[in-house]
Amino acid sequence: MGFPYIHTMGTDVDAFLGQLARHLRTQVEKLAGLLLQRLNGELPELREEREIAALTLEETAQHVTTILDLLEHQPDVSASKAPSVVLEVGRLYARRGIPVSRLLRGYRLGHLSLLEMVQAEAPRLTSDWHMIHLAAMRLITIGFDYVDRSSEEVVAAYQEERDHLLQRRLALTNRASKRIGTTLDVTRTAQELTEVCTEEFADLVTVDLFDSALDETGTGSPEALTQRRVAQRSVLDGCPESLLRIGEAHSYPDDSEPARTLVTGRSVLHRIGRTEVPMWMAPYESHSQALSALGIHSVLLVALHARGETLGLVQFSRHRTSVPFDDDDLLLAQEIVSRAAVSIDNARRYTRERSTALALQRTLLPRHMVKQSAVEAASRYLPAGSRAGVGGDWYDVIPLSGARVALVVGDVVGRGLHAAATMGRLRTAVRAFADIDLMPDELLTHLDDVVIRMQREESRDEGETSATCLYAIYDPVSRQCSVASAGHVPPTVVTPSTTGEARTASVVELSEVSVGPPLGLGGLPFETTEFQLEEGSLLVLHTDGLIADRTRDVDVALTTLHDFLASAPESLEETCDHLLAALLPSRPADDVALLVARTRALDPDHVAAINLPSDPAAVSGARRFASDVLAAWGLEEMSFTTELAVSELVTNAIRYGRSPIQLRLILQSTLTCEVSDASSTAPHLRRARIFDEGGRGLLLVAQLTDRWGARHSREGKVIWAEQALPADSGSDHRANETPLGPQG
């Protein structure tokens, strides 16, 4: 059995709610305004964010309209959808980083207030309190069903936007990790930071570094707050937001936000009103007005901090992007800047070490080659590109006794300060061994022992010490070249060929040098290769960086080297420059040491030799021979000292050596007296007692000449002594002495 009065009553309530809805249609804007006023006291973002306030007003009007539609037409609430502007408010809250709980609180307060307003209008249409009560109950049911339904949609829109923002931030972080720090260059790394962050995150990004962080020597004062703008980028052409230009130095006021960020290391989110541009951003009124006109509204200040040291400051600004920075943006900026700071610190540490290593290496390399008459030489040293680092390549030209010269090229394995320091130690060792006139294979054997000793002395963290070395001795008297290699590229020899009187194209060949093991292996022999060179031949010594490249075959590089040397210019300096340009058109991936030497032959008239019997009576003949030779050379004033030296050296050879004995005089930039014999007994100075009849010969030679020494060969030994020529001896004796080209 039905109850018609209930149906009738329900119909009457629906009709009454429809009448109430039509009555309130004309007051939608008024109701929306009143609701917004009530919400202002509860939701601070409505007071602080103009965009949110404007959109919320529109949203409130849509809510009022939707509720009135439900009251008038009685549709199914579950089938209704929230207005699009309502979903946009949810997305806006998500972009602003406002918690969803505050958004839902606004929903509850707004709808409750709306229901109160609608209920307050009911007594104006009827005095039936029973009808008013039933209408209120129906109104609450419809209202809360609508609130639940629309809240679900708004939360879904809010979460969708948050997920989208999270994906964008993760994508930005991923791009930053890939694109920032691709080089070991401080400035380029800072530029990469600004490029990545102005794509979607900020409208202006600036990077300032302390001068101490940019100081390659590492001697700058970290306490000084002077900074330098190393990079900046804007979405606007020319960065009109910034008064500073790249490379310009500046400092922030002590009481400013940037200064406090630098001192404390704490990042700051700074919001800016239309007329509240801070002085540290715009010290001039005109610039302040310009920034206000651009609409700059929020700034992030993040310190560049790495390994316990503050390097500088990064500023992120927004003006074209209407959404201001929030706390999540600050965390994202901190994440990106922290990664960039490590890359910048790595770059500056590398730059400092590379500069120090390069300075050390250039200090250890010969700045000016010692004058000698055996060869004309030119050299170049090129450090590797910035990422590769400084290696341990070196070269040297060492004058030896008997007018000979040693040519050296070596390469220490590894890079950085350790390689440069090791190079200096090995170069010093080579010079020390060359000073005692060791044969090339013997010298490399001793040098191998030095490297092995270094390996034992050094820790494992420094890496294994190893090196390659090529050591060549050229004798301009015999035109003999003796070469030994410890794992090093053999020299290239360019021999001038002639047809009759006319010079034709040079013939290029790679000398057949036996290449031994690299230094540091121990227990393996080295071998000396000997060959004769024509006067004017070129000896080209280099490290493997000249021909070895990942993008080019070594054989192709050697062919290019030979083709160029076949028609090389006369000038050795031009030869070096053109050779490097031909083989290394771009920055080399490895260090390159290049040494080019043109051989000379000593004039036969400047060499005089005599074989002597192992008889004390031959000493007087040796003195006469020396006197006659000096007279022929116009050096009579040197006869007394030379005859005394000859007498002592020949006597020493006859008494302690073995036949054959030879006396040889060599005139070049100095006068050299050599006495050779077949004995390997090494001479040495000793202090003779008062009544000793002998033991003073070498002491006299050492006191009367400029230098003396002994060198050993497979045939025996040579004792030699050198004297400087008189200042007025004429230029003919120095005809073969030409100043060498400067170091490249």
Stockholm file with secondary structure:
# STOCKHOLM 1.0

chainA/1-744         MGFPYIHTMGTDVDAFLGQLARHLRTQVEKLAGLLLQRLNGELPELREEREIAALTLEETAQHVTTILDLLEHQPDVSASKAPSVVLEVGRLYARRGIPVSRLLRGYRLGHLSLLEMVQAEAPRLTSDWHMIHLAAMRLITIGFDYVDRSSEEVVAAYQEERDHLLQRRLALTNRASKRIGTTLDVTRTAQELTEVCTEEFADLVTVDLFDSALDETGTGSPEALTQRRVAQRSVLDGCPESLLRIGEAHSYPDDSEPARTLVTGRSVLHRIGRTEVPMWMAPYESHSQALSALGIHSVLLVALHARGETLGLVQFSRHRTSVPFDDDDLLLAQEIVSRAAVSIDNARRYTRERSTALALQRTLLPRHMVKQSAVEAASRYLPAGSRAGVGGDWYDVIPLSGARVALVVGDVVGRGLHAAATMGRLRTAVRAFADIDLMPDELLTHLDDVVIRMQREESRDEGETSATCLYAIYDPVSRQCSVASAGHVPPTVVTPSTTGEARTASVVELSEVSVGPPLGLGGLPFETTEFQLEEGSLLVLHTDGLIADRTRDVDVALTTLHDFLASAPESLEETCDHLLAALLPSRPADDVALLVARTRALDPDHVAAINLPSDPAAVSGARRFASDVLAAWGLEEMSFTTELAVSELVTNAIRYGRSPIQLRLILQSTLTCEVSDASSTAPHLRRARIFDEGGRGLLLVAQLTDRWGARHSREGKVIWAEQALPADSGSDHRANETPLGPQG
#=GR chainA/1-744 SS CCCHHHHHHHHHHHHHHHHHHHHHGGGHHHHHHHHHHHHHTTCTHHHHCHHHHHHHHHHHHHHHHHHHHHHHHCCCGGGCCCCHHHHHHHHHHHHHTCCHHHHHHHHHHHHHHHHHHHHHHGGGTCCCHHHHHHHHHHHHHHHHHHHHHHHHHHHHHHHHHHHHHHHHHHHHHHHHHHHTTSSSCHHHHHHHHHHHHTTTTCSEEEEEEEHHHHCTTSCSCTTCCCEEEEEEEESSTTCTTCSCCTTCEECCCTTSHHHHHHHHCCCEEEECCTTCCCTTTCSSHHHHHHHHHHTCCEEEEEEEEETTEEEEEEEEEESSSCSCCCHHHHHHHHHHHHHHHHHHHHHHHHHHHHHHHHHHHHHHSCSSCCCCSSEEEEEEEECCCTTTCCCEEEEEEEECSTTCEEEEEEEESSCSHHHHHHHHHHHHHHHHHHHTTCCHHHHHHHHHHHHHHHHHHSCGGGCCCCEEEEEEEEETTTTEEEEEEESCCCCEEEECCEETTEECCCEEEECCCCEECCBTSCSCCCCCEEEECCTTCEEEEECGGGTCBTTBCHHHHHHHHHHHHHTCCSCHHHHHHHHHHHHCSSCCSSCEEEEEEEECCCCGGGEEEEEECSCTTHHHHHHHHHHHHHHHTTCGGGHHHHHHHHHHHHHHHHHHSCSCEEEEEEESSEEEEEEEESCCCCCCCCCCCTTCSSSCHHHHHHHHSSEEEEEEETTEEEEEEEEECCTTSCSGGGTTCCCCCCBC
#=GC SS_cons         CCCHHHHHHHHHHHHHHHHHHHHHGGGHHHHHHHHHHHHHTTCTHHHHCHHHHHHHHHHHHHHHHHHHHHHHHCCCGGGCCCCHHHHHHHHHHHHHTCCHHHHHHHHHHHHHHHHHHHHHHGGGTCCCHHHHHHHHHHHHHHHHHHHHHHHHHHHHHHHHHHHHHHHHHHHHHHHHHHHTTSSSCHHHHHHHHHHHHTTTTCSEEEEEEEHHHHCTTSCSCTTCCCEEEEEEEESSTTCTTCSCCTTCEECCCTTSHHHHHHHHCCCEEEECCTTCCCTTTCSSHHHHHHHHHHTCCEEEEEEEEETTEEEEEEEEEESSSCSCCCHHHHHHHHHHHHHHHHHHHHHHHHHHHHHHHHHHHHHHSCSSCCCCSSEEEEEEEECCCTTTCCCEEEEEEEECSTTCEEEEEEEESSCSHHHHHHHHHHHHHHHHHHHTTCCHHHHHHHHHHHHHHHHHHSCGGGCCCCEEEEEEEEETTTTEEEEEEESCCCCEEEECCEETTEECCCEEEECCCCEECCBTSCSCCCCCEEEECCTTCEEEEECGGGTCBTTBCHHHHHHHHHHHHHTCCSCHHHHHHHHHHHHCSSCCSSCEEEEEEEECCCCGGGEEEEEECSCTTHHHHHHHHHHHHHHHTTCGGGHHHHHHHHHHHHHHHHHHSCSCEEEEEEESSEEEEEEEESCCCCCCCCCCCTTCSSSCHHHHHHHHSSEEEEEEETTEEEEEEEEECCTTSCSGGGTTCCCCCCBC
//
